[in-house]
Structure formats: structure tokens, C-alpha cells
């Protein structure tokens, strides 16, 4: 892969990941408290960002992660290490997103007949696990930015 294409892919990864990190921390500070206010009913807050997450971050970030894994593998050291670790963190984050976070939230939002105490406990676990997921994404974003600076020089 030529250097211009590698820089472009990594730049897109950094931009999209930055948007996701910012949105994730916004969700933790603004949306999660609203959801936690009276589950299960509060989990149905109209337009809580589903389209944003699906179209702006989740889909594009997943594709960019795959493309960046290929590009990072072909990079030379020391950029390669920073880039691959950033990608590896996001691969794990993507697996957690699709394996736990999205399906759990969908189930919690759909099951409005469940006992509020059960929904509240499941949501509390979801919210607690969301903190380390966001911190991991932040670390990956910083590492990807470091790789971008190194690659561009």
C-alpha cells in the first residue's frame, strides 16, 4: 500500500474514532442518566441516537477498522506497533459492541413488560461496562493519532 493511501486510511480512522469517542462520552454524561431515570420506560427516549450510531460510527468504524488492520500490518516500525495496538483495541471494542452492548440495549428497549427492578439491574450492568469500553476507545484513538503523526513525518 502506498504511503498516501495509508495516511488517508489512518486519518479516516482517527476522525471516525474521535467522533465515536466524543459521542460515547456524551452518551455517558447526558443520555445514560436519562435512561437510568425510570427504566424500562425511560429507555424509549425518542431518537436517542440510533441513526447516528448506526450510520456515523458503528458501520463506518467497523469497516475502517478492517481496512486499517490490513494497512497497519503492512506498515513499518515503529508506526506499525502503535497502529496495530489501536486497531486491536477497537477490534475488541467492536466485538463487545456487537456481542453485548447493542443486543442488550435492544432487548432492554423491546421488553417493556419486564419488571422494572430487573431492567434497572441489567441496565446498571450495561452502563457500568460502558465506562471501560469508552476508556479503551479513547486509548485506541490516542494511539492511532500517535501513529498518524509518526506516519505523516
VMD Tcl script that builds the backbone (N, CA, C; Angstrom):
set m [mol new atoms 459]
animate dup $m
set s [atomselect $m all]
$s set {name element resname resid chain x y z} {
  {N N UNK 1 A 0.856 -1.173 0.000}
  {CA C UNK 1 A 0.000 0.000 0.000}
  {C C UNK 1 A 0.899 1.233 0.000}
  {N N UNK 2 A 0.543 2.207 -0.822}
  {CA C UNK 2 A 1.385 3.399 -0.865}
  {C C UNK 2 A 1.129 4.280 0.367}
  {N N UNK 3 A 2.071 5.147 0.632}
  {CA C UNK 3 A 2.030 5.950 1.856}
  {C C UNK 3 A 0.830 6.888 1.896}
  {N N UNK 4 A 0.459 7.460 0.759}
  {CA C UNK 4 A -0.686 8.377 0.712}
  {C C UNK 4 A -1.976 7.652 1.094}
  {N N UNK 5 A -2.163 6.451 0.566}
  {CA C UNK 5 A -3.359 5.667 0.901}
  {C C UNK 5 A -3.356 5.276 2.375}
  {N N UNK 6 A -2.189 4.902 2.897}
  {CA C UNK 6 A -2.086 4.527 4.310}
  {C C UNK 6 A -2.430 5.710 5.207}
  {N N UNK 7 A -1.891 6.882 4.874}
  {CA C UNK 7 A -2.182 8.080 5.663}
  {C C UNK 7 A -3.676 8.404 5.593}
  {N N UNK 8 A -4.265 8.298 4.415}
  {CA C UNK 8 A -5.700 8.589 4.252}
  {C C UNK 8 A -6.550 7.637 5.091}
  {N N UNK 9 A -6.225 6.348 5.052}
  {CA C UNK 9 A -6.987 5.369 5.846}
  {C C UNK 9 A -6.859 5.639 7.336}
  {N N UNK 10 A -5.628 5.896 7.766}
  {CA C UNK 10 A -5.415 6.157 9.186}
  {C C UNK 10 A -6.084 7.459 9.605}
  {N N UNK 11 A -6.047 8.470 8.761}
  {CA C UNK 11 A -6.717 9.737 9.067}
  {C C UNK 11 A -8.223 9.536 9.213}
  {N N UNK 12 A -8.828 8.790 8.298}
  {CA C UNK 12 A -10.263 8.498 8.398}
  {C C UNK 12 A -10.583 7.715 9.671}
  {N N UNK 13 A -9.714 6.783 10.031}
  {CA C UNK 13 A -9.870 6.002 11.265}
  {C C UNK 13 A -9.819 6.937 12.477}
  {N N UNK 14 A -8.846 7.827 12.502}
  {CA C UNK 14 A -8.694 8.765 13.617}
  {C C UNK 14 A -9.907 9.689 13.711}
  {N N UNK 15 A -10.361 10.213 12.588}
  {CA C UNK 15 A -11.522 11.114 12.597}
  {C C UNK 15 A -12.765 10.385 13.086}
  {N N UNK 16 A -13.041 9.211 12.506}
  {CA C UNK 16 A -14.249 8.484 12.886}
  {C C UNK 16 A -14.181 8.015 14.331}
  {N N UNK 17 A -13.019 7.549 14.740}
  {CA C UNK 17 A -12.853 7.105 16.118}
  {C C UNK 17 A -13.012 8.279 17.078}
  {N N UNK 18 A -12.504 9.449 16.710}
  {CA C UNK 18 A -12.672 10.646 17.540}
  {C C UNK 18 A -14.131 11.029 17.698}
  {N N UNK 19 A -14.880 10.934 16.609}
  {CA C UNK 19 A -16.323 11.208 16.689}
  {C C UNK 19 A -16.987 10.210 17.628}
  {N N UNK 20 A -16.623 8.931 17.485}
  {CA C UNK 20 A -17.189 7.889 18.353}
  {C C UNK 20 A -16.833 8.073 19.817}
  {N N UNK 21 A -15.583 8.443 20.079}
  {CA C UNK 21 A -15.149 8.673 21.461}
  {C C UNK 21 A -15.926 9.846 22.062}
  {N N UNK 22 A -16.012 10.931 21.323}
  {CA C UNK 22 A -16.756 12.089 21.814}
  {C C UNK 22 A -18.221 11.761 22.056}
  {N N UNK 23 A -18.822 11.068 21.118}
  {CA C UNK 23 A -20.232 10.690 21.260}
  {C C UNK 23 A -20.429 9.719 22.421}
  {N N UNK 24 A -19.464 8.818 22.603}
  {CA C UNK 24 A -19.556 7.859 23.707}
  {C C UNK 24 A -19.526 8.548 25.059}
  {N N UNK 25 A -18.634 9.527 25.223}
  {CA C UNK 25 A -18.577 10.254 26.491}
  {C C UNK 25 A -19.790 11.155 26.670}
  {N N UNK 26 A -20.293 11.727 25.580}
  {CA C UNK 26 A -21.544 12.491 25.647}
  {C C UNK 26 A -22.678 11.587 26.126}
  {N N UNK 27 A -22.766 10.401 25.526}
  {CA C UNK 27 A -23.816 9.462 25.919}
  {C C UNK 27 A -23.708 9.106 27.402}
  {N N UNK 28 A -22.483 8.851 27.872}
  {CA C UNK 28 A -22.297 8.517 29.288}
  {C C UNK 28 A -22.757 9.642 30.218}
  {N N UNK 29 A -22.460 10.888 29.846}
  {CA C UNK 29 A -22.748 12.022 30.725}
  {C C UNK 29 A -24.160 12.571 30.568}
  {N N UNK 30 A -24.769 12.435 29.377}
  {CA C UNK 30 A -26.060 13.072 29.124}
  {C C UNK 30 A -27.186 12.059 28.938}
  {N N UNK 31 A -26.986 11.070 28.077}
  {CA C UNK 31 A -28.068 10.147 27.722}
  {C C UNK 31 A -28.266 9.061 28.782}
  {N N UNK 32 A -27.188 8.470 29.257}
  {CA C UNK 32 A -27.310 7.372 30.229}
  {C C UNK 32 A -28.071 7.807 31.490}
  {N N UNK 33 A -27.828 8.999 32.038}
  {CA C UNK 33 A -28.638 9.403 33.198}
  {C C UNK 33 A -30.137 9.497 32.887}
  {N N UNK 34 A -30.482 9.922 31.682}
  {CA C UNK 34 A -31.903 9.956 31.292}
  {C C UNK 34 A -32.441 8.539 31.225}
  {N N UNK 35 A -31.687 7.635 30.591}
  {CA C UNK 35 A -32.122 6.238 30.512}
  {C C UNK 35 A -32.258 5.621 31.902}
  {N N UNK 36 A -31.363 5.982 32.804}
  {CA C UNK 36 A -31.360 5.384 34.145}
  {C C UNK 36 A -32.477 5.935 35.028}
  {N N UNK 37 A -33.140 6.991 34.607}
  {CA C UNK 37 A -34.124 7.663 35.451}
  {C C UNK 37 A -35.342 6.814 35.783}
  {N N UNK 38 A -35.851 6.020 34.886}
  {CA C UNK 38 A -37.057 5.219 35.150}
  {C C UNK 38 A -37.187 4.071 34.162}
  {N N UNK 39 A -36.187 3.148 34.132}
  {CA C UNK 39 A -36.308 2.036 33.189}
  {C C UNK 39 A -37.480 1.124 33.564}
  {N N UNK 40 A -38.125 0.468 32.640}
  {CA C UNK 40 A -37.781 0.352 31.234}
  {C C UNK 40 A -38.334 1.485 30.364}
  {N N UNK 41 A -39.284 2.256 30.883}
  {CA C UNK 41 A -39.907 3.298 30.079}
  {C C UNK 41 A -38.896 4.337 29.589}
  {N N UNK 42 A -37.968 4.723 30.428}
  {CA C UNK 42 A -37.004 5.770 30.063}
  {C C UNK 42 A -36.032 5.332 28.973}
  {N N UNK 43 A -35.942 4.031 28.736}
  {CA C UNK 43 A -35.052 3.535 27.680}
  {C C UNK 43 A -35.620 3.792 26.287}
  {N N UNK 44 A -36.865 4.247 26.238}
  {CA C UNK 44 A -37.515 4.519 24.955}
  {C C UNK 44 A -37.503 5.994 24.592}
  {N N UNK 45 A -36.576 6.748 25.170}
  {CA C UNK 45 A -36.465 8.170 24.859}
  {C C UNK 45 A -36.419 8.314 23.342}
  {N N UNK 46 A -37.313 9.122 22.775}
  {CA C UNK 46 A -37.325 9.265 21.316}
  {C C UNK 46 A -35.982 9.739 20.767}
  {N N UNK 47 A -35.601 9.143 19.674}
  {CA C UNK 47 A -34.378 9.467 18.956}
  {C C UNK 47 A -33.187 9.683 19.892}
  {N N UNK 48 A -32.770 8.606 20.510}
  {CA C UNK 48 A -31.626 8.690 21.419}
  {C C UNK 48 A -30.311 8.435 20.692}
  {N N UNK 49 A -30.305 8.587 19.385}
  {CA C UNK 49 A -29.055 8.499 18.646}
  {C C UNK 49 A -28.862 7.239 17.836}
  {N N UNK 50 A -29.895 6.430 17.678}
  {CA C UNK 50 A -29.764 5.163 16.953}
  {C C UNK 50 A -29.220 5.372 15.542}
  {N N UNK 51 A -29.799 6.321 14.815}
  {CA C UNK 51 A -29.323 6.569 13.443}
  {C C UNK 51 A -27.882 7.066 13.443}
  {N N UNK 52 A -27.568 7.953 14.393}
  {CA C UNK 52 A -26.197 8.453 14.482}
  {C C UNK 52 A -25.230 7.300 14.690}
  {N N UNK 53 A -25.501 6.465 15.690}
  {CA C UNK 53 A -24.581 5.366 15.999}
  {C C UNK 53 A -24.458 4.412 14.817}
  {N N UNK 54 A -25.562 4.075 14.183}
  {CA C UNK 54 A -25.524 3.113 13.084}
  {C C UNK 54 A -24.829 3.668 11.843}
  {N N UNK 55 A -25.175 4.890 11.469}
  {CA C UNK 55 A -24.694 5.429 10.195}
  {C C UNK 55 A -23.380 6.205 10.281}
  {N N UNK 56 A -23.123 6.841 11.399}
  {CA C UNK 56 A -21.933 7.685 11.505}
  {C C UNK 56 A -20.765 6.935 12.142}
  {N N UNK 57 A -21.042 6.119 13.139}
  {CA C UNK 57 A -19.921 5.480 13.820}
  {C C UNK 57 A -19.876 3.969 13.660}
  {N N UNK 58 A -20.902 3.257 14.030}
  {CA C UNK 58 A -20.818 1.799 14.096}
  {C C UNK 58 A -20.443 1.161 12.766}
  {N N UNK 59 A -21.183 1.453 11.716}
  {CA C UNK 59 A -20.871 0.878 10.409}
  {C C UNK 59 A -19.532 1.341 9.859}
  {N N UNK 60 A -19.342 2.661 9.736}
  {CA C UNK 60 A -18.064 3.139 9.196}
  {C C UNK 60 A -16.856 2.737 10.050}
  {N N UNK 61 A -16.979 2.792 11.369}
  {CA C UNK 61 A -15.837 2.435 12.214}
  {C C UNK 61 A -15.468 0.973 12.046}
  {N N UNK 62 A -16.448 0.123 11.896}
  {CA C UNK 62 A -16.168 -1.303 11.698}
  {C C UNK 62 A -15.416 -1.517 10.387}
  {N N UNK 63 A -15.877 -0.894 9.319}
  {CA C UNK 63 A -15.192 -1.025 8.024}
  {C C UNK 63 A -13.801 -0.404 8.060}
  {N N UNK 64 A -13.681 0.755 8.690}
  {CA C UNK 64 A -12.374 1.398 8.796}
  {C C UNK 64 A -11.412 0.575 9.659}
  {N N UNK 65 A -11.929 -0.118 10.645}
  {CA C UNK 65 A -11.074 -0.964 11.484}
  {C C UNK 65 A -10.484 -2.098 10.662}
  {N N UNK 66 A -11.289 -2.727 9.837}
  {CA C UNK 66 A -10.798 -3.815 8.975}
  {C C UNK 66 A -9.755 -3.280 7.995}
  {N N UNK 67 A -10.068 -2.174 7.342}
  {CA C UNK 67 A -9.130 -1.593 6.370}
  {C C UNK 67 A -7.830 -1.168 7.050}
  {N N UNK 68 A -7.932 -0.608 8.250}
  {CA C UNK 68 A -6.733 -0.180 8.964}
  {C C UNK 68 A -5.928 -1.355 9.500}
  {N N UNK 69 A -6.568 -2.458 9.797}
  {CA C UNK 69 A -5.818 -3.659 10.204}
  {C C UNK 69 A -4.916 -4.115 9.068}
  {N N UNK 70 A -5.445 -4.101 7.857}
  {CA C UNK 70 A -4.659 -4.500 6.677}
  {C C UNK 70 A -3.520 -3.519 6.440}
  {N N UNK 71 A -3.834 -2.227 6.496}
  {CA C UNK 71 A -2.816 -1.204 6.256}
  {C C UNK 71 A -1.753 -1.207 7.355}
  {N N UNK 72 A -2.166 -1.352 8.593}
  {CA C UNK 72 A -1.210 -1.343 9.706}
  {C C UNK 72 A -0.264 -2.527 9.625}
  {N N UNK 73 A -0.780 -3.660 9.213}
  {CA C UNK 73 A 0.051 -4.857 9.098}
  {C C UNK 73 A 1.198 -4.636 8.102}
  {N N UNK 74 A 0.950 -3.829 7.091}
  {CA C UNK 74 A 1.944 -3.568 6.050}
  {C C UNK 74 A 2.891 -2.413 6.403}
  {N N UNK 75 A 2.582 -1.684 7.456}
  {CA C UNK 75 A 3.402 -0.531 7.842}
  {C C UNK 75 A 4.723 -0.998 8.453}
  {N N UNK 76 A 5.662 -0.084 8.532}
  {CA C UNK 76 A 6.959 -0.389 9.139}
  {C C UNK 76 A 6.980 0.114 10.580}
  {N N UNK 77 A 7.912 -0.423 11.343}
  {CA C UNK 77 A 8.081 0.028 12.728}
  {C C UNK 77 A 8.685 1.417 12.753}
  {N N UNK 78 A 8.419 2.212 13.718}
  {CA C UNK 78 A 7.615 1.992 14.916}
  {C C UNK 78 A 6.124 2.283 14.741}
  {N N UNK 79 A 5.749 2.829 13.585}
  {CA C UNK 79 A 4.333 3.152 13.330}
  {C C UNK 79 A 3.460 1.914 13.454}
  {N N UNK 80 A 3.951 0.818 12.932}
  {CA C UNK 80 A 3.171 -0.424 12.898}
  {C C UNK 80 A 2.654 -0.820 14.275}
  {N N UNK 81 A 3.505 -0.781 15.281}
  {CA C UNK 81 A 3.102 -1.194 16.631}
  {C C UNK 81 A 1.989 -0.327 17.187}
  {N N UNK 82 A 2.166 0.996 17.086}
  {CA C UNK 82 A 1.131 1.907 17.592}
  {C C UNK 82 A -0.194 1.685 16.869}
  {N N UNK 83 A -0.109 1.554 15.560}
  {CA C UNK 83 A -1.294 1.406 14.718}
  {C C UNK 83 A -1.992 0.075 14.984}
  {N N UNK 84 A -1.209 -1.011 15.042}
  {CA C UNK 84 A -1.813 -2.331 15.285}
  {C C UNK 84 A -2.455 -2.435 16.660}
  {N N UNK 85 A -1.843 -1.859 17.667}
  {CA C UNK 85 A -2.449 -1.906 19.003}
  {C C UNK 85 A -3.756 -1.107 19.020}
  {N N UNK 86 A -3.768 0.051 18.382}
  {CA C UNK 86 A -5.004 0.840 18.288}
  {C C UNK 86 A -6.098 0.028 17.598}
  {N N UNK 87 A -5.745 -0.611 16.492}
  {CA C UNK 87 A -6.715 -1.432 15.758}
  {C C UNK 87 A -7.175 -2.617 16.612}
  {N N UNK 88 A -6.245 -3.267 17.301}
  {CA C UNK 88 A -6.600 -4.425 18.133}
  {C C UNK 88 A -7.580 -4.039 19.240}
  {N N UNK 89 A -7.348 -2.893 19.860}
  {CA C UNK 89 A -8.276 -2.421 20.897}
  {C C UNK 89 A -9.665 -2.220 20.300}
  {N N UNK 90 A -9.732 -1.627 19.116}
  {CA C UNK 90 A -11.033 -1.373 18.504}
  {C C UNK 90 A -11.678 -2.664 18.008}
  {N N UNK 91 A -10.890 -3.639 17.590}
  {CA C UNK 91 A -11.471 -4.948 17.239}
  {C C UNK 91 A -12.166 -5.536 18.464}
  {N N UNK 92 A -11.511 -5.484 19.609}
  {CA C UNK 92 A -12.115 -5.996 20.843}
  {C C UNK 92 A -13.357 -5.184 21.200}
  {N N UNK 93 A -13.261 -3.868 21.045}
  {CA C UNK 93 A -14.406 -3.000 21.321}
  {C C UNK 93 A -15.572 -3.303 20.379}
  {N N UNK 94 A -15.282 -3.546 19.101}
  {CA C UNK 94 A -16.326 -3.880 18.126}
  {C C UNK 94 A -16.993 -5.207 18.490}
  {N N UNK 95 A -16.184 -6.190 18.892}
  {CA C UNK 95 A -16.747 -7.484 19.319}
  {C C UNK 95 A -17.662 -7.301 20.528}
  {N N UNK 96 A -17.243 -6.482 21.488}
  {CA C UNK 96 A -18.083 -6.209 22.660}
  {C C UNK 96 A -19.349 -5.463 22.259}
  {N N UNK 97 A -19.214 -4.518 21.336}
  {CA C UNK 97 A -20.373 -3.746 20.876}
  {C C UNK 97 A -21.416 -4.650 20.241}
  {N N UNK 98 A -20.981 -5.479 19.296}
  {CA C UNK 98 A -21.928 -6.345 18.586}
  {C C UNK 98 A -22.330 -7.573 19.394}
  {N N UNK 99 A -21.475 -8.012 20.308}
  {CA C UNK 99 A -21.768 -9.211 21.090}
  {C C UNK 99 A -22.540 -8.944 22.365}
  {N N UNK 100 A -22.399 -7.745 22.926}
  {CA C UNK 100 A -23.071 -7.455 24.194}
  {C C UNK 100 A -23.858 -6.142 24.185}
  {N N UNK 101 A -23.197 -5.017 23.898}
  {CA C UNK 101 A -23.824 -3.713 24.110}
  {C C UNK 101 A -25.066 -3.482 23.256}
  {N N UNK 102 A -24.979 -3.700 21.965}
  {CA C UNK 102 A -26.141 -3.485 21.093}
  {C C UNK 102 A -27.265 -4.484 21.400}
  {N N UNK 103 A -26.969 -5.800 21.433}
  {CA C UNK 103 A -28.076 -6.728 21.705}
  {C C UNK 103 A -28.725 -6.518 23.071}
  {N N UNK 104 A -27.940 -6.185 24.070}
  {CA C UNK 104 A -28.503 -5.968 25.404}
  {C C UNK 104 A -29.421 -4.758 25.412}
  {N N UNK 105 A -28.986 -3.657 24.800}
  {CA C UNK 105 A -29.833 -2.461 24.775}
  {C C UNK 105 A -31.103 -2.709 23.967}
  {N N UNK 106 A -30.984 -3.423 22.859}
  {CA C UNK 106 A -32.180 -3.735 22.056}
  {C C UNK 106 A -33.168 -4.557 22.891}
  {N N UNK 107 A -32.664 -5.560 23.600}
  {CA C UNK 107 A -33.549 -6.377 24.453}
  {C C UNK 107 A -34.189 -5.525 25.551}
  {N N UNK 108 A -33.412 -4.672 26.170}
  {CA C UNK 108 A -33.952 -3.830 27.243}
  {C C UNK 108 A -35.021 -2.873 26.718}
  {N N UNK 109 A -34.822 -2.342 25.528}
  {CA C UNK 109 A -35.803 -1.418 24.963}
  {C C UNK 109 A -37.058 -2.136 24.487}
  {N N UNK 110 A -36.911 -3.354 24.018}
  {CA C UNK 110 A -38.068 -4.088 23.491}
  {C C UNK 110 A -38.942 -4.691 24.583}
  {N N UNK 111 A -38.352 -5.091 25.693}
  {CA C UNK 111 A -39.093 -5.794 26.739}
  {C C UNK 111 A -39.651 -4.821 27.767}
  {N N UNK 112 A -40.682 -4.105 27.367}
  {CA C UNK 112 A -41.298 -3.113 28.244}
  {C C UNK 112 A -42.194 -3.746 29.309}
  {N N UNK 113 A -42.423 -5.047 29.224}
  {CA C UNK 113 A -43.257 -5.720 30.223}
  {C C UNK 113 A -42.427 -6.316 31.353}
  {N N UNK 114 A -41.124 -6.242 31.251}
  {CA C UNK 114 A -40.253 -6.797 32.292}
  {C C UNK 114 A -40.363 -5.972 33.570}
  {N N UNK 115 A -40.094 -6.636 34.676}
  {CA C UNK 115 A -40.130 -5.954 35.971}
  {C C UNK 115 A -39.081 -4.842 35.992}
  {N N UNK 116 A -39.480 -3.640 36.403}
  {CA C UNK 116 A -38.537 -2.519 36.428}
  {C C UNK 116 A -37.242 -2.816 37.191}
  {N N UNK 117 A -37.319 -3.549 38.280}
  {CA C UNK 117 A -36.117 -3.856 39.064}
  {C C UNK 117 A -35.131 -4.693 38.257}
  {N N UNK 118 A -35.648 -5.625 37.477}
  {CA C UNK 118 A -34.775 -6.472 36.646}
  {C C UNK 118 A -34.144 -5.637 35.539}
  {N N UNK 119 A -34.952 -4.819 34.880}
  {CA C UNK 119 A -34.442 -3.956 33.809}
  {C C UNK 119 A -33.411 -2.991 34.370}
  {N N UNK 120 A -33.697 -2.420 35.522}
  {CA C UNK 120 A -32.772 -1.473 36.143}
  {C C UNK 120 A -31.427 -2.139 36.443}
  {N N UNK 121 A -31.446 -3.355 36.943}
  {CA C UNK 121 A -30.199 -4.077 37.249}
  {C C UNK 121 A -29.417 -4.395 35.977}
  {N N UNK 122 A -30.123 -4.848 34.951}
  {CA C UNK 122 A -29.445 -5.157 33.682}
  {C C UNK 122 A -28.883 -3.893 33.048}
  {N N UNK 123 A -29.643 -2.808 33.122}
  {CA C UNK 123 A -29.158 -1.548 32.568}
  {C C UNK 123 A -27.961 -1.030 33.367}
  {N N UNK 124 A -27.991 -1.162 34.674}
  {CA C UNK 124 A -26.874 -0.704 35.507}
  {C C UNK 124 A -25.589 -1.449 35.129}
  {N N UNK 125 A -25.699 -2.747 34.856}
  {CA C UNK 125 A -24.528 -3.523 34.417}
  {C C UNK 125 A -24.049 -3.018 33.057}
  {N N UNK 126 A -24.990 -2.794 32.133}
  {CA C UNK 126 A -24.654 -2.272 30.799}
  {C C UNK 126 A -23.915 -0.941 30.932}
  {N N UNK 127 A -24.454 -0.029 31.753}
  {CA C UNK 127 A -23.852 1.295 31.922}
  {C C UNK 127 A -22.472 1.203 32.569}
  {N N UNK 128 A -22.320 0.327 33.563}
  {CA C UNK 128 A -21.027 0.176 34.236}
  {C C UNK 128 A -19.967 -0.361 33.272}
  {N N UNK 129 A -20.337 -1.300 32.430}
  {CA C UNK 129 A -19.390 -1.859 31.457}
  {C C UNK 129 A -19.087 -0.884 30.325}
  {N N UNK 130 A -19.953 0.068 30.130}
  {CA C UNK 130 A -19.757 1.050 29.064}
  {C C UNK 130 A -18.597 1.998 29.380}
  {N N UNK 131 A -18.321 2.235 30.659}
  {CA C UNK 131 A -17.194 3.104 31.026}
  {C C UNK 131 A -15.860 2.560 30.523}
  {N N UNK 132 A -15.498 1.315 30.853}
  {CA C UNK 132 A -14.217 0.810 30.336}
  {C C UNK 132 A -14.182 0.715 28.812}
  {N N UNK 133 A -15.315 0.465 28.197}
  {CA C UNK 133 A -15.356 0.423 26.735}
  {C C UNK 133 A -14.992 1.791 26.165}
  {N N UNK 134 A -15.534 2.846 26.748}
  {CA C UNK 134 A -15.221 4.196 26.277}
  {C C UNK 134 A -13.776 4.585 26.565}
  {N N UNK 135 A -13.249 4.181 27.697}
  {CA C UNK 135 A -11.850 4.470 28.019}
  {C C UNK 135 A -10.932 3.727 27.040}
  {N N UNK 136 A -11.257 2.486 26.734}
  {CA C UNK 136 A -10.458 1.721 25.764}
  {C C UNK 136 A -10.479 2.407 24.401}
  {N N UNK 137 A -11.633 2.889 23.988}
  {CA C UNK 137 A -11.728 3.607 22.709}
  {C C UNK 137 A -10.893 4.882 22.728}
  {N N UNK 138 A -10.899 5.577 23.849}
  {CA C UNK 138 A -10.083 6.785 23.989}
  {C C UNK 138 A -8.595 6.447 23.850}
  {N N UNK 139 A -8.171 5.374 24.490}
  {CA C UNK 139 A -6.767 4.947 24.401}
  {C C UNK 139 A -6.417 4.587 22.958}
  {N N UNK 140 A -7.300 3.857 22.296}
  {CA C UNK 140 A -7.059 3.491 20.895}
  {C C UNK 140 A -6.978 4.732 20.013}
  {N N UNK 141 A -7.835 5.700 20.260}
  {CA C UNK 141 A -7.832 6.946 19.487}
  {C C UNK 141 A -6.506 7.683 19.657}
  {N N UNK 142 A -6.032 7.778 20.893}
  {CA C UNK 142 A -4.756 8.447 21.152}
  {C C UNK 142 A -3.601 7.705 20.478}
  {N N UNK 143 A -3.637 6.382 20.515}
  {CA C UNK 143 A -2.589 5.589 19.872}
  {C C UNK 143 A -2.635 5.744 18.357}
  {N N UNK 144 A -3.835 5.796 17.804}
  {CA C UNK 144 A -3.976 5.982 16.356}
  {C C UNK 144 A -3.475 7.370 15.949}
  {N N UNK 145 A -3.742 8.368 16.777}
  {CA C UNK 145 A -3.227 9.710 16.477}
  {C C UNK 145 A -1.697 9.720 16.525}
  {N N UNK 146 A -1.125 9.019 17.485}
  {CA C UNK 146 A 0.339 8.922 17.570}
  {C C UNK 146 A 0.883 8.266 16.300}
  {N N UNK 147 A 0.249 7.198 15.855}
  {CA C UNK 147 A 0.680 6.517 14.628}
  {C C UNK 147 A 0.557 7.449 13.423}
  {N N UNK 148 A -0.512 8.219 13.364}
  {CA C UNK 148 A -0.717 9.154 12.248}
  {C C UNK 148 A 0.383 10.212 12.212}
  {N N UNK 149 A 0.699 10.766 13.342}
  {CA C UNK 149 A 1.776 11.781 13.405}
  {C C UNK 149 A 3.087 11.162 12.960}
  {N N UNK 150 A 3.370 9.953 13.412}
  {CA C UNK 150 A 4.620 9.275 13.034}
  {C C UNK 150 A 4.641 8.953 11.543}
  {N N UNK 151 A 3.501 8.510 11.021}
  {CA C UNK 151 A 3.429 8.128 9.610}
  {C C UNK 151 A 3.556 9.347 8.693}
  {N N UNK 152 A 2.991 10.453 9.112}
  {CA C UNK 152 A 2.990 11.659 8.286}
  {C C UNK 152 A 4.334 12.384 8.280}
  {N N UNK 153 A 5.242 11.995 9.154}
  {CA C UNK 153 A 6.573 12.660 9.188}
  {C C UNK 153 A 7.633 11.824 8.557}
}
mol reanalyze $m
mol bondsrecalc $m
mol representation Tube
mol addrep $m
